[in-house]
């Protein structure tokens, strides 16, 4: 139902949240290790199914490759979240982070 494009985004999100496990919800909000995931994919190693979100993403090809894997190989086919900015500053290498 959450993949039904005829539904509103709100309805799709509600349907998805209804079938997600607690672990899947927590993992979507947890920080993952982008470099470790990339190396695992490149080396044909086991990739953790739940890896969460990533900050400091500076390589679109890496992000696309990882998300393609998660869409094809996880139960719900949800891509991982990627971001640069956060509440405490800009989340990139050599950026300023402010205490909260």
PATI-560060 format. One record per residue: residue number from 1; residue in one letter; x, y, z of N, C-alpha, C in turn. Coordinates in nm, 3 decimals. Layout:
<recs>
+-----+---+---------+---------+---------+---------+---------+---------+---------+---------+---------+
!   k ! r !     n.u !     n.v !     n.w !    ca.u !    ca.v !    ca.w !     c.u !     c.v !     c.w !
+-----+---+---------+---------+---------+---------+---------+---------+---------+---------+---------+
! NUM ! A !       X !       Y !       Z !       X !       Y !       Z !       X !       Y !       Z !
...
+-----+---+---------+---------+---------+---------+---------+---------+---------+---------+---------+
</recs>
This chain:
<recs>
+-----+---+---------+---------+---------+---------+---------+---------+---------+---------+---------+
!   k ! r !     n.u !     n.v !     n.w !    ca.u !    ca.v !    ca.w !     c.u !     c.v !     c.w !
+-----+---+---------+---------+---------+---------+---------+---------+---------+---------+---------+
!   1 ! X !   0.082 !  -0.120 !   0.000 !   0.000 !   0.000 !   0.000 !   0.087 !   0.127 !   0.000 !
!   2 ! X !   0.201 !   0.124 !   0.072 !   0.286 !   0.242 !   0.079 !   0.352 !   0.274 !  -0.055 !
!   3 ! X !   0.351 !   0.180 !  -0.149 !   0.407 !   0.203 !  -0.282 !   0.301 !   0.251 !  -0.382 !
!   4 ! X !   0.178 !   0.261 !  -0.339 !   0.067 !   0.302 !  -0.426 !   0.076 !   0.453 !  -0.452 !
!   5 ! X !   0.114 !   0.490 !  -0.573 !   0.133 !   0.631 !  -0.607 !   0.003 !   0.709 !  -0.618 !
!   6 ! X !  -0.110 !   0.639 !  -0.615 !  -0.239 !   0.707 !  -0.617 !  -0.277 !   0.764 !  -0.480 !
!   7 ! X !  -0.209 !   0.718 !  -0.376 !  -0.235 !   0.769 !  -0.241 !  -0.154 !   0.896 !  -0.218 !
!   8 ! X !  -0.198 !   0.975 !  -0.124 !  -0.124 !   1.096 !  -0.089 !   0.004 !   1.057 !  -0.015 !
!   9 ! X !   0.103 !   1.144 !  -0.013 !   0.225 !   1.114 !   0.063 !   0.196 !   1.083 !   0.210 !
!  10 ! X !   0.101 !   1.155 !   0.268 !   0.065 !   1.131 !   0.408 !   0.009 !   0.989 !   0.426 !
!  11 ! X !  -0.077 !   0.946 !   0.335 !  -0.135 !   0.811 !   0.343 !  -0.028 !   0.704 !   0.323 !
!  12 ! X !   0.063 !   0.730 !   0.230 !   0.170 !   0.634 !   0.204 !   0.264 !   0.623 !   0.324 !
!  13 ! X !   0.297 !   0.736 !   0.384 !   0.384 !   0.736 !   0.501 !   0.317 !   0.661 !   0.617 !
!  14 ! X !   0.190 !   0.686 !   0.637 !   0.117 !   0.619 !   0.745 !   0.115 !   0.467 !   0.722 !
!  15 ! X !   0.092 !   0.425 !   0.598 !   0.091 !   0.283 !   0.565 !   0.228 !   0.220 !   0.590 !
!  16 ! X !   0.333 !   0.292 !   0.552 !   0.468 !   0.240 !   0.571 !   0.502 !   0.229 !   0.720 !
!  17 ! X !   0.473 !   0.332 !   0.795 !   0.503 !   0.329 !   0.939 !   0.427 !   0.218 !   1.011 !
!  18 ! X !   0.311 !   0.184 !   0.960 !   0.231 !   0.078 !   1.020 !   0.298 !  -0.058 !   1.007 !
!  19 ! X !   0.370 !  -0.083 !   0.897 !   0.430 !  -0.214 !   0.877 !   0.578 !  -0.221 !   0.915 !
!  20 ! X !   0.640 !  -0.106 !   0.943 !   0.781 !  -0.107 !   0.984 !   0.795 !  -0.161 !   1.125 !
!  21 ! X !   0.902 !  -0.237 !   1.148 !   0.932 !  -0.283 !   1.282 !   0.997 !  -0.169 !   1.361 !
!  22 ! X !   1.004 !  -0.185 !   1.492 !   1.072 !  -0.085 !   1.576 !   1.218 !  -0.072 !   1.531 !
!  23 ! X !   1.284 !  -0.185 !   1.506 !   1.424 !  -0.181 !   1.462 !   1.440 !  -0.102 !   1.332 !
!  24 ! X !   1.349 !  -0.121 !   1.238 !   1.358 !  -0.048 !   1.111 !   1.338 !   0.101 !   1.133 !
!  25 ! X !   1.248 !   0.138 !   1.223 !   1.226 !   0.280 !   1.251 !   1.348 !   0.343 !   1.318 !
!  26 ! X !   1.405 !   0.273 !   1.414 !   1.524 !   0.324 !   1.482 !   1.641 !   0.333 !   1.384 !
!  27 ! X !   1.658 !   0.232 !   1.303 !   1.768 !   0.232 !   1.206 !   1.758 !   0.346 !   1.106 !
!  28 ! X !   1.639 !   0.385 !   1.070 !   1.623 !   0.496 !   0.976 !   1.669 !   0.628 !   1.037 !
!  29 ! X !   1.679 !   0.633 !   1.169 !   1.720 !   0.757 !   1.236 !   1.859 !   0.748 !   1.297 !
!  30 ! X !   1.928 !   0.636 !   1.280 !   2.060 !   0.616 !   1.338 !   2.168 !   0.647 !   1.236 !
!  31 ! X !   2.282 !   0.693 !   1.285 !   2.393 !   0.723 !   1.194 !   2.464 !   0.595 !   1.152 !
!  32 ! X !   2.498 !   0.586 !   1.025 !   2.571 !   0.472 !   0.972 !   2.710 !   0.514 !   0.927 !
!  33 ! X !   2.789 !   0.418 !   0.884 !   2.926 !   0.443 !   0.840 !   2.932 !   0.428 !   0.687 !
!  34 ! X !   2.930 !   0.540 !   0.617 !   2.927 !   0.540 !   0.471 !   3.047 !   0.469 !   0.411 !
!  35 ! X !   3.167 !   0.494 !   0.464 !   3.287 !   0.432 !   0.409 !   3.284 !   0.280 !   0.427 !
!  36 ! X !   3.240 !   0.234 !   0.544 !   3.233 !   0.090 !   0.569 !   3.134 !   0.023 !   0.474 !
!  37 ! X !   3.020 !   0.087 !   0.451 !   2.920 !   0.033 !   0.359 !   2.974 !   0.029 !   0.217 !
!  38 ! X !   3.038 !   0.135 !   0.174 !   3.093 !   0.142 !   0.038 !   3.195 !   0.031 !   0.017 !
!  39 ! X !   3.285 !   0.011 !   0.113 !   3.387 !  -0.093 !   0.101 !   3.324 !  -0.231 !   0.096 !
!  40 ! X !   3.222 !  -0.254 !   0.179 !   3.153 !  -0.383 !   0.179 !   3.091 !  -0.411 !   0.042 !
!  41 ! X !   3.026 !  -0.311 !  -0.016 !   2.965 !  -0.329 !  -0.149 !   3.071 !  -0.356 !  -0.255 !
!  42 ! X !   3.181 !  -0.282 !  -0.250 !   3.287 !  -0.298 !  -0.349 !   3.356 !  -0.433 !  -0.339 !
!  43 ! X !   3.368 !  -0.486 !  -0.216 !   3.439 !  -0.611 !  -0.194 !   3.348 !  -0.733 !  -0.194 !
!  44 ! X !   3.219 !  -0.711 !  -0.219 !   3.125 !  -0.822 !  -0.220 !   3.100 !  -0.881 !  -0.083 !
!  45 ! X !   3.126 !  -0.803 !   0.022 !   3.106 !  -0.850 !   0.159 !   2.961 !  -0.831 !   0.200 !
!  46 ! X !   2.926 !  -0.890 !   0.315 !   2.790 !  -0.875 !   0.366 !   2.765 !  -0.729 !   0.403 !
!  47 ! X !   2.653 !  -0.677 !   0.360 !   2.615 !  -0.539 !   0.389 !   2.509 !  -0.541 !   0.498 !
!  48 ! X !   2.527 !  -0.461 !   0.605 !   2.424 !  -0.460 !   0.708 !   2.292 !  -0.410 !   0.652 !
!  49 ! X !   2.184 !  -0.481 !   0.683 !   2.054 !  -0.445 !   0.628 !   2.006 !  -0.313 !   0.685 !
!  50 ! X !   2.031 !  -0.288 !   0.811 !   1.986 !  -0.164 !   0.874 !   2.108 !  -0.079 !   0.905 !
!  51 ! X !   2.121 !   0.032 !   0.837 !   2.238 !   0.116 !   0.860 !   2.204 !   0.262 !   0.885 !
!  52 ! X !   2.082 !   0.301 !   0.868 !   2.041 !   0.435 !   0.906 !   2.073 !   0.545 !   0.809 !
!  53 ! X !   2.107 !   0.659 !   0.863 !   2.129 !   0.779 !   0.783 !   2.278 !   0.812 !   0.780 !
!  54 ! X !   2.317 !   0.894 !   0.684 !   2.456 !   0.932 !   0.671 !   2.471 !   1.081 !   0.659 !
!  55 ! X !   2.571 !   1.134 !   0.724 !   2.606 !   1.273 !   0.702 !   2.742 !   1.275 !   0.635 !
!  56 ! X !   2.788 !   1.388 !   0.596 !   2.916 !   1.407 !   0.530 !   2.923 !   1.329 !   0.399 !
!  57 ! X !   2.815 !   1.328 !   0.326 !   2.812 !   1.260 !   0.197 !   2.860 !   1.356 !   0.090 !
!  58 ! X !   2.971 !   1.323 !   0.027 !   3.026 !   1.413 !  -0.075 !   3.043 !   1.343 !  -0.209 !
!  59 ! X !   2.984 !   1.226 !  -0.223 !   3.002 !   1.150 !  -0.346 !   2.868 !   1.093 !  -0.391 !
!  60 ! X !   2.809 !   1.154 !  -0.492 !   2.677 !   1.114 !  -0.539 !   2.678 !   0.970 !  -0.590 !
!  61 ! X !   2.785 !   0.928 !  -0.656 !   2.792 !   0.791 !  -0.708 !   2.786 !   0.690 !  -0.595 !
!  62 ! X !   2.856 !   0.719 !  -0.483 !   2.851 !   0.630 !  -0.366 !   2.709 !   0.620 !  -0.312 !
!  63 ! X !   2.646 !   0.734 !  -0.296 !   2.511 !   0.739 !  -0.242 !   2.415 !   0.661 !  -0.331 !
!  64 ! X !   2.423 !   0.682 !  -0.461 !   2.334 !   0.612 !  -0.554 !   2.356 !   0.461 !  -0.550 !
!  65 ! X !   2.481 !   0.419 !  -0.544 !   2.513 !   0.277 !  -0.540 !   2.459 !   0.212 !  -0.413 !
!  66 ! X !   2.477 !   0.278 !  -0.302 !   2.428 !   0.225 !  -0.174 !   2.276 !   0.221 !  -0.172 !
!  67 ! X !   2.212 !   0.328 !  -0.215 !   2.066 !   0.330 !  -0.215 !   2.007 !   0.227 !  -0.311 !
!  68 ! X !   2.072 !   0.206 !  -0.424 !   2.026 !   0.104 !  -0.517 !   2.028 !  -0.033 !  -0.450 !
!  69 ! X !   2.136 !  -0.061 !  -0.374 !   2.145 !  -0.188 !  -0.304 !   2.032 !  -0.201 !  -0.201 !
!  70 ! X !   2.009 !  -0.096 !  -0.122 !   1.906 !  -0.103 !  -0.018 !   1.765 !  -0.116 !  -0.077 !
!  71 ! X !   1.740 !  -0.051 !  -0.187 !   1.608 !  -0.060 !  -0.251 !   1.584 !  -0.203 !  -0.301 !
!  72 ! X !   1.687 !  -0.267 !  -0.354 !   1.672 !  -0.401 !  -0.411 !   1.682 !  -0.514 !  -0.308 !
!  73 ! X !   1.751 !  -0.492 !  -0.197 !   1.786 !  -0.602 !  -0.107 !   1.729 !  -0.595 !   0.034 !
!  74 ! X !   1.646 !  -0.499 !   0.063 !   1.586 !  -0.495 !   0.197 !   1.436 !  -0.521 !   0.188 !
!  75 ! X !   1.379 !  -0.560 !   0.299 !   1.239 !  -0.601 !   0.305 !   1.144 !  -0.496 !   0.249 !
!  76 ! X !   1.163 !  -0.370 !   0.285 !   1.071 !  -0.265 !   0.244 !   1.122 !  -0.181 !   0.127 !
!  77 ! X !   1.247 !  -0.199 !   0.089 !   1.302 !  -0.124 !  -0.024 !   1.312 !   0.025 !   0.000 !
!  78 ! X !   1.346 !   0.062 !   0.123 !   1.355 !   0.204 !   0.159 !   1.500 !   0.250 !   0.143 !
!  79 ! X !   1.525 !   0.356 !   0.067 !   1.662 !   0.408 !   0.059 !   1.701 !   0.472 !   0.192 !
!  80 ! X !   1.831 !   0.482 !   0.214 !   1.879 !   0.546 !   0.336 !   1.871 !   0.697 !   0.322 !
!  81 ! X !   1.863 !   0.764 !   0.435 !   1.859 !   0.910 !   0.436 !   2.002 !   0.965 !   0.434 !
!  82 ! X !   2.021 !   1.072 !   0.362 !   2.153 !   1.137 !   0.354 !   2.134 !   1.286 !   0.378 !
!  83 ! X !   2.224 !   1.346 !   0.454 !   2.210 !   1.489 !   0.479 !   2.346 !   1.553 !   0.504 !
!  84 ! X !   2.351 !   1.681 !   0.491 !   2.471 !   1.758 !   0.522 !   2.450 !   1.847 !   0.644 !
!  85 ! X !   2.337 !   1.911 !   0.652 !   2.316 !   2.006 !   0.760 !   2.246 !   1.940 !   0.877 !
!  86 ! X !   2.266 !   1.997 !   0.994 !   2.202 !   1.944 !   1.113 !   2.177 !   2.058 !   1.211 !
!  87 ! X !   2.117 !   2.028 !   1.323 !   2.085 !   2.131 !   1.421 !   2.209 !   2.199 !   1.478 !
!  88 ! X !   2.320 !   2.129 !   1.478 !   2.439 !   2.184 !   1.542 !   2.545 !   2.232 !   1.443 !
!  89 ! X !   2.506 !   2.258 !   1.321 !   2.600 !   2.312 !   1.223 !   2.600 !   2.234 !   1.094 !
!  90 ! X !   2.692 !   2.266 !   1.007 !   2.702 !   2.201 !   0.877 !   2.780 !   2.072 !   0.894 !
!  91 ! X !   2.720 !   1.958 !   0.858 !   2.778 !   1.828 !   0.885 !   2.871 !   1.777 !   0.779 !
!  92 ! X !   2.970 !   1.853 !   0.738 !   3.064 !   1.808 !   0.636 !   3.205 !   1.812 !   0.695 !
!  93 ! X !   3.300 !   1.745 !   0.629 !   3.438 !   1.747 !   0.678 !   3.488 !   1.891 !   0.690 !
!  94 ! X !   3.562 !   1.915 !   0.794 !   3.623 !   2.046 !   0.820 !   3.520 !   2.157 !   0.843 !
!  95 ! X !   3.399 !   2.120 !   0.880 !   3.294 !   2.219 !   0.903 !   3.287 !   2.251 !   1.051 !
!  96 ! X !   3.217 !   2.357 !   1.083 !   3.200 !   2.397 !   1.224 !   3.078 !   2.328 !   1.282 !
!  97 ! X !   3.096 !   2.268 !   1.397 !   2.986 !   2.204 !   1.470 !   2.968 !   2.278 !   1.601 !
!  98 ! X !   2.846 !   2.311 !   1.633 !   2.817 !   2.387 !   1.753 !   2.755 !   2.296 !   1.859 !
!  99 ! X !   2.793 !   2.312 !   1.986 !   2.731 !   2.230 !   2.091 !   2.583 !   2.264 !   2.106 !
! 100 ! X !   2.507 !   2.166 !   2.150 !   2.364 !   2.188 !   2.168 !   2.330 !   2.202 !   2.315 !
+-----+---+---------+---------+---------+---------+---------+---------+---------+---------+---------+
</recs>
